[in-house]
Amino acid sequence: MRMLIGGMLLAALAGCSLPASLVPGEPNVSKTSAKAPKDYAACVLPLWQQDIPKTSQTAISNGYRITAPSIVTADEILDIVKYKDGSRVSLYQGPPWAKSGSLRKAVRDCL
């Protein structure tokens, strides 16, 4: 019985760590910036890498995705896409107890 419960708990935690489970929902932060997506990403990426060195950036449709991996919970994901004369920034974070305040601050500071 303990092994069954342990297996279910492990499966639940593994499901929480998938970045795709975060992105379809509502972002924790959604802002606009006058900066182009490339310029905004160039501001945020080094700040995130100071906190989480394995943070990476990939190109997506009309912009960039910055992903900060997490060992315990879901990755923190920042989507930066072209919007009018600047960018729309959407930050997706995990559960409240696992959110990084410093990554959120970097998102605000680069606006």
C-alpha positions in Angstrom: 0.0 0.0 0.0 2.8 2.4 0.8 4.5 1.7 -2.5 1.2 2.5 -4.3 0.8 5.8 -2.5 4.5 6.6 -3.1 4.1 5.9 -6.8 1.0 8.1 -7.1 2.8 10.9 -5.3 5.8 10.6 -7.6 3.5 10.6 -10.6 1.7 13.7 -9.4 5.0 15.5 -8.8 6.2 14.5 -12.2 3.1 15.9 -13.8 3.6 19.2 -12.1 7.1 19.6 -13.5 6.0 19.6 -17.2 6.3 23.1 -18.7 3.5 22.4 -21.2 1.1 22.1 -18.2 1.8 25.7 -17.4 1.6 27.5 -20.7 -2.0 26.8 -21.8 -3.4 28.4 -18.6 -3.5 32.0 -17.6 -0.1 33.8 -17.1 0.8 34.9 -13.5 2.0 38.2 -15.0 0.9 39.7 -18.3 2.4 43.1 -19.3 3.3 45.2 -22.3 6.6 46.8 -23.0 7.7 49.4 -25.5 10.8 47.3 -26.2 11.0 45.0 -29.2 10.9 41.2 -28.2 14.7 40.9 -29.0 15.6 43.8 -26.8 13.4 42.7 -23.9 14.7 39.2 -24.0 18.3 40.6 -24.0 17.4 42.4 -20.8 15.7 39.5 -18.9 17.9 36.6 -19.9 21.1 37.6 -18.1 19.1 38.5 -15.0 17.4 35.1 -14.9 20.7 33.4 -15.5 22.1 35.1 -12.4 19.5 33.2 -10.3 19.2 30.0 -12.4 22.3 29.4 -14.5 20.6 26.8 -16.7 18.0 29.3 -17.9 17.6 29.1 -21.7 16.1 31.1 -24.5 14.4 29.7 -27.6 12.7 31.4 -30.6 8.9 31.0 -30.9 6.4 32.5 -33.3 6.7 36.3 -33.2 9.2 36.3 -30.3 11.1 34.4 -27.7 10.5 32.0 -24.8 12.8 32.0 -21.8 12.7 29.0 -19.5 14.1 28.6 -16.0 14.2 24.9 -15.1 13.1 23.7 -11.8 14.1 20.5 -10.0 11.0 20.3 -7.8 8.1 21.9 -9.6 7.1 23.3 -13.0 9.6 25.4 -14.9 9.2 29.2 -14.9 8.4 30.3 -18.4 8.4 33.8 -19.9 6.9 34.3 -23.4 7.8 37.6 -25.2 5.9 38.2 -28.4 5.6 41.1 -30.8 2.6 43.4 -29.8 1.8 46.7 -31.6 5.0 48.8 -31.3 6.6 46.7 -28.6 6.1 43.4 -26.8 3.6 41.4 -24.8 5.2 39.6 -21.9 3.6 36.6 -20.2 5.1 35.0 -17.2 4.0 31.5 -16.2 5.0 30.2 -12.8 4.4 27.1 -10.7 2.4 26.8 -7.5 2.5 29.8 -5.0 5.0 28.2 -2.7 7.5 27.7 -5.6 7.3 31.1 -7.4 10.6 33.0 -7.7 10.2 36.6 -6.6 13.6 37.6 -8.2 12.5 36.3 -11.6 9.2 38.2 -11.4 11.2 41.3 -10.4 13.5 41.0 -13.4 10.4 40.9 -15.6 9.1 44.1 -14.1 12.6 45.8 -14.1 13.1 45.2 -17.9 9.7 46.7 -18.9 
